[in-house]
Protein backbone atom coordinates (compact mmCIF):
# COMPACT_ATOMS: atom_id res chain seq x y z
CA UNK A 1 0.00 0.00 0.00
CA UNK A 2 1.07 3.52 -0.68
CA UNK A 3 4.82 3.99 -0.25
CA UNK A 4 5.21 0.25 0.36
CA UNK A 5 4.30 -0.25 -3.28
CA UNK A 6 7.79 0.86 -4.27
CA UNK A 7 9.30 -1.79 -2.00
CA UNK A 8 7.02 -4.46 -3.44
CA UNK A 9 8.00 -3.48 -6.98
CA UNK A 10 11.68 -3.68 -6.08
CA UNK A 11 11.14 -7.20 -4.71
CA UNK A 12 9.23 -8.18 -7.85
CA UNK A 13 12.11 -7.09 -10.08
CA UNK A 14 14.36 -9.70 -8.49
CA UNK A 15 11.65 -12.38 -8.19
CA UNK A 16 12.03 -12.37 -4.42
CA UNK A 17 8.26 -12.75 -4.13
CA UNK A 18 5.76 -14.87 -6.05
CA UNK A 19 3.18 -12.17 -6.73
CA UNK A 20 2.54 -8.51 -6.00
CA UNK A 21 -0.41 -6.21 -5.38
CA UNK A 22 -0.13 -2.45 -5.32
CA UNK A 23 -2.94 -0.50 -3.68
CA UNK A 24 -2.81 3.24 -4.41
CA UNK A 25 0.98 3.05 -4.91
CA UNK A 26 3.40 5.94 -4.63
CA UNK A 27 6.95 6.47 -5.86
CA UNK A 28 6.53 3.75 -8.52
CA UNK A 29 7.76 4.76 -11.97
CA UNK A 30 7.20 3.55 -15.50
CA UNK A 31 10.77 2.24 -15.51
CA UNK A 32 10.04 0.27 -12.34
CA UNK A 33 7.08 -1.45 -13.96
CA UNK A 34 9.17 -2.34 -17.03
CA UNK A 35 11.38 -4.49 -14.80
CA UNK A 36 8.63 -6.41 -12.96
CA UNK A 37 9.07 -10.18 -13.29
CA UNK A 38 6.23 -11.60 -11.17
CA UNK A 39 2.45 -11.46 -11.54
CA UNK A 40 1.27 -8.05 -10.38
CA UNK A 41 -2.08 -6.41 -9.71
CA UNK A 42 -2.35 -2.64 -9.49
CA UNK A 43 -5.45 -1.15 -7.88
CA UNK A 44 -5.53 2.59 -8.37
CA UNK A 45 -7.85 5.41 -7.36
CA UNK A 46 -9.70 7.70 -9.74
CA UNK A 47 -8.85 10.73 -7.58
CA UNK A 48 -5.20 10.11 -6.77
CA UNK A 49 -2.84 13.06 -6.99
CA UNK A 50 0.20 10.90 -6.13
CA UNK A 51 -0.37 8.21 -8.74
CA UNK A 52 -3.00 9.58 -11.12
CA UNK A 53 -5.05 7.30 -13.37
CA UNK A 54 -3.02 8.38 -16.41
CA UNK A 55 0.10 6.91 -14.80
CA UNK A 56 -1.72 3.73 -13.78
CA UNK A 57 -2.84 3.37 -17.41
CA UNK A 58 0.81 3.65 -18.51
CA UNK A 59 1.63 0.86 -16.08
CA UNK A 60 -1.18 -1.19 -17.63
CA UNK A 61 0.14 -0.64 -21.16
CA UNK A 62 3.63 -1.75 -20.16
CA UNK A 63 2.34 -4.85 -18.42
CA UNK A 64 0.11 -5.71 -21.39
CA UNK A 65 3.24 -5.79 -23.54
CA UNK A 66 4.72 -8.44 -21.21
CA UNK A 67 2.40 -11.46 -21.53
CA UNK A 68 4.85 -13.63 -19.60
CA UNK A 69 4.09 -11.53 -16.52
CA UNK A 70 0.52 -11.91 -15.37
CA UNK A 71 -1.13 -8.62 -14.57
CA UNK A 72 -4.39 -7.04 -13.51
CA UNK A 73 -4.97 -3.30 -13.38
CA UNK A 74 -8.07 -1.52 -12.16
CA UNK A 75 -8.87 2.08 -11.35
CA UNK A 76 -11.59 2.36 -8.73
CA UNK A 77 -14.08 5.16 -9.46
CA UNK A 78 -15.01 7.86 -6.97
CA UNK A 79 -12.21 7.09 -4.49
CA UNK A 80 -9.08 8.94 -3.45
CA UNK A 81 -5.54 7.95 -2.58
CA UNK A 82 -5.57 5.73 0.50
CA UNK A 83 -9.14 4.54 0.04
CA UNK A 84 -8.35 0.96 1.08
CA UNK A 85 -6.95 1.90 4.48
CA UNK A 86 -8.26 5.34 5.41
CA UNK A 87 -11.93 5.16 4.60
CA UNK A 88 -14.95 6.32 6.59
CA UNK A 89 -16.56 3.22 8.08
CA UNK A 90 -19.84 5.14 8.23
CA UNK A 91 -19.86 5.71 4.46
CA UNK A 92 -21.37 2.62 2.78
CA UNK A 93 -19.84 3.46 -0.62
CA UNK A 94 -16.37 3.88 0.88
CA UNK A 95 -16.68 0.59 2.75
CA UNK A 96 -17.90 -1.15 -0.41
CA UNK A 97 -14.94 0.12 -2.47
CA UNK A 98 -12.41 -0.83 0.20
CA UNK A 99 -13.89 -4.30 0.68
CA UNK A 100 -13.96 -4.86 -3.09
CA UNK A 101 -10.27 -3.95 -3.32
CA UNK A 102 -9.41 -6.18 -0.36
CA UNK A 103 -11.24 -9.10 -2.02
CA UNK A 104 -9.50 -8.52 -5.34
CA UNK A 105 -6.14 -8.41 -3.56
CA UNK A 106 -6.81 -11.70 -1.77
CA UNK A 107 -8.14 -13.33 -4.93
CA UNK A 108 -4.97 -12.29 -6.77
CA UNK A 109 -2.76 -13.91 -4.16
CA UNK A 110 -4.88 -17.08 -4.11
CA UNK A 111 -4.51 -17.30 -7.89
CA UNK A 112 -0.81 -16.51 -8.11
CA UNK A 113 0.90 -17.82 -4.99
CA UNK A 114 1.82 -21.48 -4.95
C-alpha positions as CSV (number, residue, x, y, z in Angstrom):
1,X,0.0,0.0,0.0
2,X,1.1,3.5,-0.7
3,X,4.8,4.0,-0.3
4,X,5.2,0.2,0.4
5,X,4.3,-0.2,-3.3
6,X,7.8,0.9,-4.3
7,X,9.3,-1.8,-2.0
8,X,7.0,-4.5,-3.4
9,X,8.0,-3.5,-7.0
10,X,11.7,-3.7,-6.1
11,X,11.1,-7.2,-4.7
12,X,9.2,-8.2,-7.9
13,X,12.1,-7.1,-10.1
14,X,14.4,-9.7,-8.5
15,X,11.6,-12.4,-8.2
16,X,12.0,-12.4,-4.4
17,X,8.3,-12.8,-4.1
18,X,5.8,-14.9,-6.1
19,X,3.2,-12.2,-6.7
20,X,2.5,-8.5,-6.0
21,X,-0.4,-6.2,-5.4
22,X,-0.1,-2.4,-5.3
23,X,-2.9,-0.5,-3.7
24,X,-2.8,3.2,-4.4
25,X,1.0,3.0,-4.9
26,X,3.4,5.9,-4.6
27,X,6.9,6.5,-5.9
28,X,6.5,3.8,-8.5
29,X,7.8,4.8,-12.0
30,X,7.2,3.5,-15.5
31,X,10.8,2.2,-15.5
32,X,10.0,0.3,-12.3
33,X,7.1,-1.4,-14.0
34,X,9.2,-2.3,-17.0
35,X,11.4,-4.5,-14.8
36,X,8.6,-6.4,-13.0
37,X,9.1,-10.2,-13.3
38,X,6.2,-11.6,-11.2
39,X,2.4,-11.5,-11.5
40,X,1.3,-8.0,-10.4
41,X,-2.1,-6.4,-9.7
42,X,-2.4,-2.6,-9.5
43,X,-5.5,-1.2,-7.9
44,X,-5.5,2.6,-8.4
45,X,-7.8,5.4,-7.4
46,X,-9.7,7.7,-9.7
47,X,-8.9,10.7,-7.6
48,X,-5.2,10.1,-6.8
49,X,-2.8,13.1,-7.0
50,X,0.2,10.9,-6.1
51,X,-0.4,8.2,-8.7
52,X,-3.0,9.6,-11.1
53,X,-5.1,7.3,-13.4
54,X,-3.0,8.4,-16.4
55,X,0.1,6.9,-14.8
56,X,-1.7,3.7,-13.8
57,X,-2.8,3.4,-17.4
58,X,0.8,3.7,-18.5
59,X,1.6,0.9,-16.1
60,X,-1.2,-1.2,-17.6
61,X,0.1,-0.6,-21.2
62,X,3.6,-1.7,-20.2
63,X,2.3,-4.9,-18.4
64,X,0.1,-5.7,-21.4
65,X,3.2,-5.8,-23.5
66,X,4.7,-8.4,-21.2
67,X,2.4,-11.5,-21.5
68,X,4.9,-13.6,-19.6
69,X,4.1,-11.5,-16.5
70,X,0.5,-11.9,-15.4
71,X,-1.1,-8.6,-14.6
72,X,-4.4,-7.0,-13.5
73,X,-5.0,-3.3,-13.4
74,X,-8.1,-1.5,-12.2
75,X,-8.9,2.1,-11.4
76,X,-11.6,2.4,-8.7
77,X,-14.1,5.2,-9.5
78,X,-15.0,7.9,-7.0
79,X,-12.2,7.1,-4.5
80,X,-9.1,8.9,-3.4
81,X,-5.5,8.0,-2.6
82,X,-5.6,5.7,0.5
83,X,-9.1,4.5,0.0
84,X,-8.3,1.0,1.1
85,X,-7.0,1.9,4.5
86,X,-8.3,5.3,5.4
87,X,-11.9,5.2,4.6
88,X,-14.9,6.3,6.6
89,X,-16.6,3.2,8.1
90,X,-19.8,5.1,8.2
91,X,-19.9,5.7,4.5
92,X,-21.4,2.6,2.8
93,X,-19.8,3.5,-0.6
94,X,-16.4,3.9,0.9
95,X,-16.7,0.6,2.8
96,X,-17.9,-1.2,-0.4
97,X,-14.9,0.1,-2.5
98,X,-12.4,-0.8,0.2
99,X,-13.9,-4.3,0.7
100,X,-14.0,-4.9,-3.1
101,X,-10.3,-3.9,-3.3
102,X,-9.4,-6.2,-0.4
103,X,-11.2,-9.1,-2.0
104,X,-9.5,-8.5,-5.3
105,X,-6.1,-8.4,-3.6
106,X,-6.8,-11.7,-1.8
107,X,-8.1,-13.3,-4.9
108,X,-5.0,-12.3,-6.8
109,X,-2.8,-13.9,-4.2
110,X,-4.9,-17.1,-4.1
111,X,-4.5,-17.3,-7.9
112,X,-0.8,-16.5,-8.1
113,X,0.9,-17.8,-5.0
114,X,1.8,-21.5,-4.9
